[in-house]
Amino acid sequence: MYVRLMEFALVVLLISSLFDTAFGDPLRSRGSLVYSRDQLFALRSSAPLPKERPDVPPELRRRKRGCRAGVERRARRRRYRPVLPSIIMGNVRSLPNKMDELAALTRHQREDRESSLLLFTETWLTALTPDTAAQLEGFTLLRADRSRESGKRKGGGLAVFVNDRWCNPGHITIKEQHCCKDIELLAVSMRPHYLPREFTHALAVVVYIPPSANADAACDVLLSAVSRLQTQHPDALLLISGDFNHASPSSSLPKFTQYVTCHTRDNKTLDLFYANTKEAYHSLPLPPLGRADHNLVHLQPVYKPLVQRQPAVTRTVKKWSEEAEEALKDCFNTTLWDVFSDAHGEDIDNLTSCITDYINFCVENTVPTRTVRSFSNSKPWITPDIKALLKEKKGAFVSGDKEELKTVQRELRRKIRQEKDNYRRKMENQLQQNNICGVWKGLKTISGFKEQKSQPVGDRGWANDLNLFFNRFDQVPTPPPAQSPLLLPPPLSVPATHCSSCPPSSPSLMNFSSHIPDTSHPGPCPSPPPTPPCSSLSLTPHQVRKALKKNRARKATGPDGISSRLLKSCTDQLCEIFSHTFNLSLKLGRVPQLWKTSCIVPVPKTPHPKELNSYRPVALTSHLMKTLERLILDHLRPLVSSFMDPLQFAYQPSIGVDDAVIYLLHTSLTHLEKAGSTVRIMFFDFSSAFNTIQPRLLGDKLEVAGVDHHLTTWILDYLTQRPQFVRVKGSESDRLLCSTGVPQGTVLAPFLFTLYTADFSYSTSSCHLQKFSDDSAAVGLITDGDDTEYRELIQGFVDWSLRNNLQINAGKTKELVVDLRRRNNPPPAPVNILGTDVDVVESYKYLGVHLNNNLDWTHNTDALVKKGNSRLFLLRRLRSFGVQGPLLRTFYDSVVGSAIFYGIV
């Protein structure tokens, strides 16, 4: 009371002083503030209102501390606009006698009041129970009572309560309802006020499987219903909730994630919840409703929208068009190419660099560029016109003009249908033109599929570590040229050894030929002579034009910056200068340093690589270099055809994977028809086989195979002194000079590897060695347990690999033993390679075909079924997009059928 009196006295004194000052009392105005009437009004207008915030600069504002965060905080802030629907589910065992408690919960408990969906099983509602007996204020009820088809007269029943503040009652429909003795099912479709753009709408499926039901039959019914819903609505958010008792639908729904992690009845989890997206929910137990024996489960959404997980990407692309291509052709037609060749003479490096810089200069000044900003959740049919209509729709909504809003909505729906139809016709044209690559890209786009990152993310130091690791087989480091300082890798500790060869027709391992010279002395790679005589291979402009036309327009650009689309479009204008450059390179026996430069792209071997050895180095080189390699390969293949291993099935015309598998199985099955026979197959694994090739040994083998000295000199220069660097996302490594191995991803590399391994071949009536590139298999046809020849073959191949610097990985080398004898014979003694016993396995994947020790195809069939199911999903997406029947059949034959019938012969 005393405090209030003091406050009142202070207010009276203040008012009286203001009145005295306003009327001009000189005695009271002395020593006090004087305000005029206008000044007081000005002060009132500048003072902030109770609900207004003062205009304080951001740098002067005081930062709030102690603000709570987390899932519950975000859910409370969003309230009735969650990212995904907040759900409460459970088995209630008679809903009518618990409606008062449920109404109280939805009125006073935040979890129940703000939940978007209430999914209940065993409601025990019947046809005699009106909806008003189970109605909740603010919720829309959808129920599926147990019918006579279930064989029971009471119990069961399903109910779905949809929060009106989350979804308009007019946007709720029942999609499917099923009731039998094994399962009760209710599927509800909802279009809420808000969902992430990657989902068109939400589908909730409530399931109850009685304890006496047939679990397999119930899962089949559930799988059929879910498949129909996915076919009709491929972009919908699909939620499956219910009491499954002893049934486990996880195997039937492999693409769904189960989120209930708490016990729902005693110490068991009978109530399950599935969703067709990962990292979507977090489950919390709640007390049971009334005297029910099942706990309720609160599923809180923790989903992060796609646009937040993958921010917008801004990139600059060249806008190729017919006008730009014609302008480039005119530019190259008016170019005097003789000026380049006359000015540089036989300086192949400067000539190549000058021509490359000029072509890139013309492209930069002729082909326009544009900046593209792409969002991860944008569909390809969302054009600028649709985005403009979306803005008009938002403006009409803000203005409150309902007629204009309806007009814009009608135009927006029409435009979306039109753009989707255009995109569908585009995919149909790609199917008709057998452009399966384009179809795959379109399917991945419309399905939201994101590939694993082919390029890892790391800093410059990690990129240098990768580059050194990929270059670890380079035994002879050579100092870099003065004009480009390059880092050099440390020398490898493996000593150089002799190289021996075995003619392809020789049936014995000991019959090595002696025409390859001794290479045991270490030393640098022999450099080509400065002025070798002219090469016997000469290329005409017509051959170059034909080879340039074979370039694919959408291939990645090499380190020189010349795109394959440019070479394909301006072939007629560039074939003359490039034929001159190619012939000059063959004449000098040298490859331009720019063309030998490789950008190494690390490709993961495993889904989650953790070490440097988990990446495969794939070289990105110049398209001009690849064109020259194709021309040389066409000249080289017939020269060495007689030297090739007859059991090398890779990179041979009219021979492929099927032939290799058929040959292995035919010899094995033919031998197993004899009494007392077994088959032992050793599958060898090399460590970075392409990177361990020694150019010196390859040069000797090329001369033995009949390749002329000039072309051999060119190939040796092609393989040595190759600058390479590793490019990862965000950084590039330093450049190293590599003088060992053949770069993966080039045209000549696979064929040169087959030439490198062609001098070892073995084929007798009881043993043979067959190859498919670096996948080698030694097959031993054992009779009465005598495996002497088989072991000699393996030991000889291991010794030959060591002499040729090919490193066998004994840990990954596996052996498959096929023994169909009825008697329980003891297992054969293991084979030892480099001090390690080779593991004997029951199944092995050889060239994409799963072979087991019974040769009964069970493992291979399971793998094909799994692969076929994953590709049938893409067929469903095409069908939902309106693609016509014949084109669906074409896609099935090309994509789905090719996977299912792989190796069918």
Residue pairs with C-beta under 8 A, 6 or more apart in sequence:
17 28
17 32
18 35
20 28
20 29
21 28
21 29
21 32
21 33
21 34
21 35
22 35
22 36
22 37
35 43
48 54
71 282
71 300
71 302
72 300
75 82
75 86
75 114
75 300
75 301
76 110
76 114
79 114
80 114
80 116
80 163
80 165
80 166
80 193
81 166
81 193
81 194
82 116
82 166
82 301
83 196
83 301
83 303
83 304
83 305
84 195
84 196
84 237
84 280
84 281
84 301
84 303
85 115
85 116
85 117
85 166
85 192
85 202
85 239
85 301
86 111
86 114
86 115
86 116
86 117
86 298
86 299
86 300
86 301
87 115
87 116
87 117
87 118
87 119
87 239
87 241
87 273
87 281
87 298
87 299
88 111
88 112
88 115
88 117
88 118
88 119
88 286
88 296
88 297
88 298
88 299
89 118
89 119
89 120
89 241
89 242
89 271
89 273
89 296
89 297
89 299
90 119
90 120
90 121
90 264
90 271
90 286
90 288
90 289
90 292
90 294
90 295
90 296
90 297
91 120
91 121
91 122
91 208
91 243
91 264
91 265
91 270
91 271
91 292
91 293
91 294
92 98
92 120
92 121
92 122
92 123
92 289
92 290
92 292
92 294
93 122
93 124
93 290
93 291
93 292
93 293
93 294
94 122
94 123
94 124
94 290
94 292
95 102
95 120
95 123
95 124
95 125
95 134
95 157
95 159
96 124
96 125
96 129
96 133
96 134
97 290
98 289
98 290
98 292
99 133
99 134
99 136
101 289
101 290
102 112
102 136
102 289
103 136
103 137
105 112
105 113
106 112
106 113
106 115
106 136
106 137
106 138
106 139
107 113
107 137
111 286
111 298
112 118
114 163
115 163
115 298
116 162
116 163
116 166
116 167
116 192
117 160
117 161
117 162
117 163
117 166
117 204
117 239
118 136
118 139
118 159
118 160
118 161
119 159
119 160
119 161
119 204
119 206
119 241
119 242
120 158
120 159
120 160
120 161
120 206
121 157
121 158
121 184
121 206
121 207
121 208
121 242
121 243
121 271
122 155
122 156
122 157
122 208
122 243
123 134
123 143
123 145
123 156
123 157
123 158
123 159
124 154
124 155
124 156
124 157
125 134
125 143
125 145
125 157
125 159
126 145
126 146
126 154
126 157
127 145
129 145
131 141
131 143
134 141
134 143
134 159
135 141
136 161
138 163
138 164
138 165
139 161
139 162
139 163
139 164
140 161
140 162
140 164
140 167
140 169
140 172
141 159
141 160
141 161
142 159
142 160
142 161
142 162
142 172
142 174
142 186
142 188
143 157
143 158
143 159
143 160
143 186
144 157
144 158
144 159
144 177
144 179
144 184
144 185
144 186
144 206
145 156
145 157
146 152
146 154
146 155
146 156
146 157
146 179
146 184
147 179
149 179
149 180
149 181
150 156
150 179
150 180
150 181
150 184
151 181
152 181
156 179
156 184
156 208
156 210
157 184
157 208
158 184
158 185
158 186
158 206
158 207
158 208
158 242
159 206
160 186
160 188
160 204
160 206
162 169
162 172
162 188
162 190
166 192
166 193
167 190
167 191
167 192
167 193
168 191
168 193
171 190
171 191
171 192
172 188
172 189
172 190
173 188
173 189
174 186
174 187
174 188
174 189
175 187
175 188
175 189
175 203
175 229
176 185
176 186
176 187
176 225
176 228
176 229
177 185
177 186
177 187
178 184
178 185
178 221
178 225
179 185
180 221
181 210
181 212
181 213
182 209
182 210
182 213
182 214
182 217
182 218
182 221
183 207
183 208
183 209
183 213
183 217
183 218
183 221
183 222
184 207
184 208
184 209
185 205
185 206
185 207
185 221
185 222
185 225
186 205
186 206
187 203
187 204
187 205
187 206
187 225
187 229
188 203
188 204
188 205
188 206
189 201
189 202
189 203
189 233
189 236
190 201
190 202
190 203
190 204
191 201
191 202
192 201
192 202
195 201
195 202
195 237
196 303
196 305
196 306
196 307
196 377
197 305
197 306
197 307
197 377
197 378
198 235
198 305
198 306
198 377
198 448
199 235
199 236
199 237
200 233
200 235
200 236
201 233
201 236
201 237
202 236
202 237
202 239
203 229
203 233
203 236
203 237
203 238
203 239
204 239
204 241
205 222
205 225
205 226
205 229
205 238
205 239
205 240
205 241
205 242
206 241
206 242
207 222
207 240
207 241
207 242
207 243
207 244
208 242
208 243
209 215
209 218
209 242
209 243
209 244
209 245
209 246
209 247
210 245
211 245
211 246
213 245
213 247
215 246
215 247
215 248
218 247
219 247
219 248
219 249
219 251
219 252
220 252
222 240
222 249
222 252
222 253
223 249
223 252
223 253
226 238
226 240
226 253
229 236
229 238
230 236
230 238
230 276
230 876
231 876
231 879
231 880
232 880
233 880
234 447
234 876
234 877
234 880
235 448
237 275
237 276
237 277
238 256
238 275
238 276
239 273
239 274
239 275
240 249
240 253
240 256
240 272
240 273
240 274
240 275
241 271
241 272
241 273
241 274
242 271
242 272
243 270
243 271
243 294
244 270
244 271
244 272
245 270
249 272
249 274
250 256
250 258
253 274
255 276
255 873
256 274
256 275
256 276
257 274
257 275
257 276
257 277
257 278
257 280
258 272
258 273
258 274
259 273
259 274
259 275
259 280
259 281
259 282
259 283
259 299
260 269
260 271
260 272
260 273
260 283
260 297
260 299
261 269
261 283
262 269
262 283
262 284
262 285
262 295
262 297
263 269
263 285
263 295
264 270
264 271
264 285
264 294
264 295
264 297
265 271
265 293
265 294
265 295
270 294
271 294
271 297
273 281
273 283
273 297
273 299
275 281
277 303
279 302
279 303
279 304
280 301
280 302
280 303
281 299
281 300
281 301
281 302
281 303
282 299
282 300
282 302
283 297
283 298
283 299
283 300
284 297
284 298
284 299
284 300
285 295
285 296
285 297
285 298
286 295
286 296
286 297
286 298
287 295
287 296
288 294
288 295
288 296
289 296
305 377
306 376
306 377
306 448
307 375
307 376
307 377
309 376
310 376
310 450
311 376
312 373
312 374
312 375
312 376
313 373
313 374
313 376
314 371
314 372
314 373
315 371
315 372
315 374
316 369
316 370
316 371
316 372
317 369
317 370
317 372
318 363
318 367
318 368
318 369
318 563
319 367
319 368
319 369
319 370
320 367
320 565
324 366
324 367
324 368
325 569
325 570
327 366
328 362
328 363
328 366
328 367
328 566
328 569
328 570
329 569
329 570
329 572
329 573
331 362
331 366
332 362
332 570
332 573
332 574
333 573
335 358
335 573
337 576
337 577
337 580
340 351
340 354
340 355
340 358
340 577
341 351
341 577
341 580
343 354
344 350
344 351
344 354
346 584
346 588
348 581
348 584
348 585
348 588
348 590
348 592
349 592
349 593
349 594
351 581
351 584
351 592
352 581
352 592
352 594
352 595
353 592
353 594
355 577
355 581
356 560
356 561
356 562
356 594
359 562
359 566
359 574
360 561
360 562
363 563
363 566
376 450
379 445
379 446
380 423
380 442
380 445
380 446
381 416
381 419
381 420
381 422
381 423
382 419
383 419
385 415
385 419
386 412
386 415
386 416
386 419
389 408
389 411
389 412
389 415
390 412
392 408
393 405
393 408
393 409
393 412
396 404
396 405
396 407
396 408
397 405
420 881
420 882
421 882
423 442
423 881
424 881
424 882
424 883
426 442
427 438
427 439
427 442
427 878
427 881
427 883
428 883
428 884
428 887
430 436
430 438
430 439
430 442
431 439
431 883
431 887
431 890
431 891
431 894
432 887
432 890
434 894
436 894
436 895
437 554
439 891
439 894
439 895
440 895
443 449
443 874
443 877
443 878
444 450
444 451
446 877
446 881
447 873
447 874
447 877
452 604
452 607
453 729
454 601
454 603
454 604
455 601
455 602
455 727
455 728
455 729
456 602
456 604
456 609
456 615
456 728
456 729
457 728
457 729
457 730
458 466
458 728
458 729
458 730
458 731
459 730
459 731
460 731
460 732
460 733
462 728
463 725
463 726
463 727
463 728
463 731
463 732
463 733
464 487
464 726
464 733
464 734
465 612
466 600
466 602
466 612
466 615
466 726
466 728
466 733
467 600
467 724
467 725
467 726
467 733
467 734
467 736
468 489
468 490
468 736
469 612
469 613
470 600
470 617
470 691
470 724
470 726
471 489
471 724
471 736
471 738
472 489
472 490
472 492
473 492
473 688
473 691
473 692
473 740
473 741
473 805
474 489
474 491
474 492
474 738
474 739
474 740
474 741
475 491
475 492
475 494
475 496
475 522
475 694
475 740
476 491
476 522
476 523
476 524
476 525
476 739
476 740
477 488
477 489
477 490
477 491
477 737
477 739
478 488
478 524
478 525
478 720
478 721
478 737
478 739
479 488
480 486
480 488
480 737
484 593
484 723
484 735
486 723
486 734
486 735
486 736
486 737
487 734
487 735
487 736
488 736
488 737
489 736
494 805
494 807
495 522
496 519
496 520
496 521
496 522
496 694
496 805
497 519
497 520
497 802
497 803
497 805
498 518
498 519
498 520
498 803
499 516
499 519
499 697
499 700
499 803
499 804
500 512
500 513
500 514
500 516
500 759
500 800
500 803
501 512
501 513
501 515
501 516
501 701
501 704
501 759
501 760
502 509
502 511
502 512
502 513
502 759
502 760
502 761
502 762
502 800
503 511
503 513
503 759
503 761
504 643
504 644
504 645
504 646
504 758
504 761
506 761
507 762
507 763
507 764
509 762
509 792
509 793
509 796
510 796
513 759
515 704
516 697
516 700
516 701
516 704
516 759
517 700
519 694
519 696
519 697
519 700
525 695
525 696
525 716
525 720
525 739
526 696
526 716
528 589
528 590
528 713
528 716
528 717
529 589
529 713
531 588
532 588
532 589
532 710
532 713
533 710
534 587
534 710
535 586
535 587
535 589
535 708
535 710
535 711
535 714
536 708
536 710
536 711
537 586
537 632
537 635
537 710
537 711
538 583
538 586
539 579
539 582
539 583
539 586
539 631
540 579
541 575
541 576
541 579
542 575
543 579
543 631
544 575
544 578
544 579
544 582
544 627
544 631
545 571
545 572
545 575
547 627
547 630
547 631
548 567
548 568
548 571
548 574
548 575
548 578
548 627
549 568
549 571
550 627
550 630
551 564
551 567
551 568
551 623
551 626
551 627
552 564
552 568
553 564
553 565
553 568
554 564
554 565
555 564
555 623
556 620
557 563
557 564
557 623
558 599
558 620
558 621
558 622
558 623
558 625
559 594
559 597
559 598
559 599
559 620
559 621
559 622
560 594
560 595
560 597
560 622
560 624
562 622
562 623
562 624
563 623
564 623
567 574
567 623
567 624
567 627
578 624
578 627
581 592
581 624
582 628
582 631
585 591
585 592
585 628
585 714
586 710
586 711
586 714
589 710
589 713
589 714
589 717
590 714
590 717
591 625
591 714
591 717
591 718
593 721
593 723
594 622
595 621
595 622
595 624
595 625
595 628
596 621
596 625
596 718
596 721
596 722
596 723
597 621
597 622
597 722
597 723
597 724
597 725
597 735
598 619
598 620
598 621
598 722
598 723
598 724
598 725
598 738
598 743
599 619
599 620
599 621
599 724
599 725
599 726
599 727
600 617
600 618
600 619
600 620
600 724
600 725
600 726
600 727
601 617
601 618
601 619
601 620
601 727
601 745
602 615
602 616
602 617
602 618
602 726
602 728
603 615
603 616
603 617
603 618
604 614
604 615
604 616
605 614
605 615
605 616
606 614
609 615
616 744
617 691
617 726
617 743
617 744
618 744
618 745
619 724
619 743
619 744
619 745
619 746
620 745
621 743
621 745
621 746
625 746
626 746
626 747
629 746
629 747
629 748
630 747
632 711
632 714
632 748
633 747
633 748
633 751
635 711
636 707
636 711
636 751
637 751
639 705
639 706
639 707
640 702
640 705
640 706
640 707
640 755
640 758
642 706
643 704
643 705
643 706
643 755
643 758
644 652
644 754
644 755
644 758
645 754
645 757
645 758
645 760
645 761
645 771
646 761
646 763
647 663
647 761
647 763
647 768
647 769
647 770
647 771
648 754
648 757
648 758
648 770
648 771
648 772
649 655
649 656
649 657
649 659
649 660
649 663
649 770
649 771
649 772
650 750
650 754
650 771
650 772
650 773
651 750
651 751
651 754
651 773
657 772
657 847
657 848
657 849
657 903
658 903
658 905
660 770
660 772
660 847
661 846
661 847
661 849
661 903
662 905
663 770
664 681
664 770
664 777
664 779
664 846
665 851
665 855
667 768
667 779
667 781
668 679
668 681
668 779
668 781
668 818
668 855
669 855
671 677
671 679
671 781
672 678
672 679
672 818
672 820
674 783
676 783
676 784
676 821
677 781
677 782
677 783
678 782
678 785
678 817
678 818
678 819
678 820
678 821
678 828
679 779
679 780
679 781
679 782
679 817
679 818
679 819
680 779
680 780
680 782
680 787
680 790
680 815
680 816
680 817
680 818
680 828
681 777
681 778
681 779
681 780
681 815
681 816
681 817
681 818
681 844
681 851
682 777
682 778
682 780
682 794
682 813
682 814
682 815
682 831
682 838
683 775
683 776
683 777
683 813
683 814
683 815
683 816
683 844
683 846
684 775
684 776
684 777
684 778
684 797
684 808
684 813
685 808
685 809
685 812
685 813
685 814
686 692
686 774
686 776
686 801
686 806
686 807
686 808
686 809
687 807
687 808
687 809
688 741
688 807
689 753
689 774
689 806
690 741
690 742
690 743
690 744
690 749
690 753
690 774
691 740
691 741
691 742
691 744
692 740
692 741
692 805
692 806
692 807
693 719
693 740
693 741
693 742
693 752
693 753
693 756
693 805
694 740
694 804
694 805
695 716
695 719
695 720
695 739
695 740
697 756
697 804
697 805
698 715
698 716
698 719
698 752
698 755
698 756
699 712
699 715
699 716
701 755
701 756
701 758
701 759
702 711
702 712
702 715
702 755
703 709
703 712
704 759
705 755
705 758
707 715
715 748
715 752
718 748
719 739
719 741
719 742
719 752
720 739
721 737
721 738
721 739
722 737
722 738
722 739
722 743
723 735
723 736
723 737
723 738
724 735
724 736
724 738
724 743
725 732
725 733
725 734
725 735
725 736
726 732
726 733
727 733
742 748
742 749
742 752
742 753
743 749
750 773
753 773
753 774
754 771
754 773
756 804
757 771
757 774
757 776
757 804
757 806
760 769
760 797
760 800
761 769
762 768
762 769
762 793
762 796
762 797
763 769
764 789
765 781
766 780
766 781
766 782
766 783
766 789
766 790
767 778
767 779
767 780
767 781
767 789
767 790
767 793
768 778
768 779
769 776
769 777
769 778
769 779
769 793
769 797
770 776
770 777
770 779
771 777
772 847
775 846
775 847
776 797
777 846
778 790
778 793
778 794
778 797
780 787
780 789
780 790
780 793
782 790
782 828
785 825
785 828
787 828
791 831
794 831
794 833
798 808
798 833
798 834
801 807
801 808
808 833
808 834
810 833
810 834
810 835
810 836
810 838
811 836
813 833
813 838
814 838
814 839
814 840
814 841
814 844
815 830
815 831
815 838
815 839
815 840
815 841
816 840
816 841
816 843
816 844
816 851
816 852
816 853
817 827
817 828
817 840
817 853
818 853
818 854
818 855
819 825
819 853
820 854
827 840
830 837
830 838
830 840
831 837
831 838
832 838
842 852
842 853
843 850
843 851
843 852
843 853
843 859
844 850
844 851
844 852
845 851
848 902
848 903
849 860
849 902
849 903
850 857
850 859
850 860
850 863
851 859
851 860
852 858
852 859
860 903
864 899
864 900
864 902
867 899
867 900
868 896
868 899
868 900
871 895
871 896
871 899
872 896
874 891
874 895
874 896
875 888
875 891
875 892
875 895
875 896
878 887
878 888
878 891
879 888
883 891
